Amino acid sequence: MMTLHLEYFGLRVRELERSLKFYTELLGLTEVKRGTQYEIGGGIWVLLKDEKSNQHLELNWYPLDSPFNVEYLPGEGLDHIGFVVDNVVEKFEELVAKGAERTMIDPIKTKGWLAYLKDPDGNWIEIFQRTPPSMAQD
């Protein structure tokens, strides 16, 4: 059976630096990593960690032209829930076959290392590999 485990929650934010300051300075989380996903229509992400519990929170900011930049309603900022898998392509197809809804970001667009699905209520679920397949082959 393939590995799948909950890794973090992603929170959509309107002003990245303001939210980053709040979660680090006020709540004591530590920035672990950051990056961008402009190549798939995303924006900037910052991964934070609570050193005491080892829990992670990802802050996500999207530019105006991003398909992920949807109307922001307070309290509805959950962006996505991230799960680690061994093989994104195989797990994606398995979950779709079992009823998960496809989204516009599938493994083909990301060279096989991450994909998004929707749960029955429309919440985004990200599945990803710790090492992108192209890096694992290098």
N, C-alpha and C positions, 0 to 999 in steps of 0.2 A: 504494500500500500504506500502511496506517495505521501511525503511529508506535507502538512499544511498546519500552520499555527499563527495565531494572532500576534502581530508584531507591534502595531501602533495605531493611533487614531490621527486622521488629518483634519485640521480645522481651517476653513476658508476665512481669510481676514481681508479687511478693506485697506488698511494701511500697515504694511509689513513692519516698519521700524517701530511704530507705536505699539503694536502687539508684541513684538520681540522684546521691547523694553519692559512691558508689563509682565510677561511670563518669566523673564530672566531676573530683573531687578526686584519686582514685587513678590513673585512666587518662588524664586530661587532655582528655576530650571537652568540647565547648562546647555549652551549650543554645542552640538556634537558634529554637525555636518550641514552643508547647504549646497544647493545646485539649482539648475534651471531645466525646464522641459519645453523650451520654445519650439523645438523641432517637431513636437506632437501637439502643438497648440496650447501648451500649458504656460506656466509662468515661473515664479521663483518659489522654491521650497526651502524651509529651514527645519532641521530635526533637532528637537530639544529632549533632554533627559532629566528625570528626577533622580539624583544620585542616591537617595535613600531607598526608593522603591524599584529603581531600574526601569520604570515605565517611561514610555516615549510619547511625545506629541509632535506632530508635524504641522507647522504653520504654512499655509499655501496662499500666495498672492497671485492674481491673474490680471493681465493687461485687458483693456477694454475690448480688444478684438479677439480675445480668447473664447472658444466655445464653452469653457468652464466658468467664464465670468457671467453668472446669471444673477438675477435680482437678489439682493441681500436683505434678508429679513432677520432681525435680532432673534436669537435662539434657534435659528435654522442654519447655523454656520458649519455643521458637520459636513466636511468635504468628502471624506472617504475613510474606509477602514482597511488597513493594509495587512495582508497575509503573506507569509513567506512560503514558497513552494519549491520543490526540486526541479520541476520542468513546467514553465509557464504555458507552452503550447499544449502539452498533454492535459494539464489541469484545466485550462480554459475550455478546451473541447469537451472534457468530461462534465464540467459544471454547466455548460450550455446544454448538453444533451440531457441533463437532469432538470432543466427548467430555468437556469439563470438567464437573465436577459443580456444580450450583446450590447455593447456601446460602440461609439465611433473610434475608440482606442483599443485595437486588438493586437495580438502578438506579431502580426505581419508588419504593422506600422512601427513597432518598437524593436525589430530584429530579435524577437523572441524573449526579451527579458522582463517585460511587464505588460499587463493588460488590465482593463477595467470591465466589470460586469455590473449589473444592477440587481439588488435584492427585490423581493415582491413589492416593496413599498417605494422603489425607485432610488434607494440609497446606493451610492457608488461603493463597490468593493474592488480594491486593487489587489492583484496577485503579482508577486515579483520574485525574482531569484536574487540571492545575495551577490552573485557574480554573473554579470551579463554573459550569455552564451559566447559571444564573439571574444570576450576577454578570457574565458575559460579555455578556448582553443588556441590562444596565442602562446 
